[in-house]
């Protein structure tokens, strides 16, 4: 592995001293960049980009060159896992993912296979290419969906406002739910280990639908499996957990074996700090809608955010994926403000 | 007005002593009941039901007769307000509401009219008919959408995962946003006063999309207008505020001039109690997915929920609208368990 010339992200994740706060953005590789859209528009669809290593590597590196972020994150999709387990999906323009087949019985759960790793070689190839191209300029982040979020897609077959089918399975057949979650967890661990072997320097687990569960249900059907993933990989690289909407589980997240916790923009920073007491690095949490504002407003809101993390382990980010119609200039203003921020 | 034979809800809302905790369910009048579906299927669509007073009154009363709830809530839709202001909508089966015209400029905001009240006579007629039919058996709840949620629909034209168009207006043109929110607020006050004149005994304000904002933005663009509504009507009937997802604003909600606060199922009850310190009645908050479980599980989870509110002003409910595929027997088990619950 190339030695990292900028390892701010890794040191911040481990709670080591840093000269300044590292900064990157969720969904930084994507539609906000005209350079991304040019590549994307030349292809048949989103999945072709995910599955073509040299193009995935190219769009992964674009924000490093264009925006000056302190980390790259591999361009991919959390839904490659259910696909590798035997449930292919389509990405429908303006609608989102759709799975023609879903899990609807305990028999389906038994029949679904584990993702062993080789099915996802195209992701590892994209990672290897990216690592080579980056040449140590910044760390590369790998990622996967959290088991509960993948479970939701495998049962619902698409996004949902309530995920009531998935939650019905949890209520009516908890054994079946646990069995499926175990298979997803084992597959995800294989996958993340493959990413680490290919060279990623840190991994992030995204639990997009955590916020739909009650605290008790999330503890049993969500965090338990996230913690298994953390246990399996955090001896190798630092792990970040982003449980979107799980404001009710911060004290449970404190006990998860990860290094960094992602915070939504609507979690009050002081509240999170009082719970984590600097035992984890906190990542976030500018309101992504702030990037619709003027340069002056972006700078002032970013400084306010930076002040709220003063004296605490911190990786600067926004509190959710950057919205596709955000102007690159706005993102640059955010990044520049973080980089120039002087701690008091 | 008929004297109420069962005024548990009203006394609980005011913080007065009650013999037992009152119980009702958000969306109790609706698809969970075969008697509702029979009426709904005989019509051209959802809006015909909303706009036909004798049928709206009939489905409003169904859950009182069939389920034994301690309150009726008028069958209507929060989107009658934008329609009365000049933006008609369609309700598209399985997709949700769609507004052919939306607000996209300050000029649109100036041109949109206030809802004065008479445009909504069909709602008042449904209320009068319901009050007559109920004959004081239980109180009737009136309702409206909160200004921020209505604002989102008027700008987006439909539901959204991020409401980024609405949030962009807030960031880029806060004066325009405030002007529209003021017009919605004035219209909503007219509307709720009309409902009160027609006989409702309590009103609830639903802020479905509160959870998408940051604490600061919600304070300025959400709660400020909710409080104006509370101020205007709470001398006449008790007011309940349900800011869905606004876990970050509980201490601000404490200062709102309402009687009752609705709680999501994922807000820890102890946390809410520590903030409100019994200055408000708390309404909620069983996980609606619990109603997919067995009768035994429903009873045990309902008792657990009741215990968590022990010694505190409480109206029992679920933490969100009941899911359409919930069995009436499950709802009855929830209601029966609340009614038989003995406080320790």
Interface residues (C-beta under 8 A of the other chain):
Chain A: X159 X161 X162 X164 X167 X168 X170 X171 X172 X211 X212 X213 X214 X215 X217 X218 X245 X247 X248 X265 X266 X267 X268 X271 X287 X288 X289 X290 X292 X293 X297 X319 X320 X323 X325
Chain B: X159 X161 X162 X164 X167 X168 X170 X171 X172 X211 X212 X213 X214 X215 X217 X218 X245 X247 X248 X265 X266 X267 X268 X271 X287 X288 X289 X290 X292 X293 X294 X297 X319 X320 X323 X325
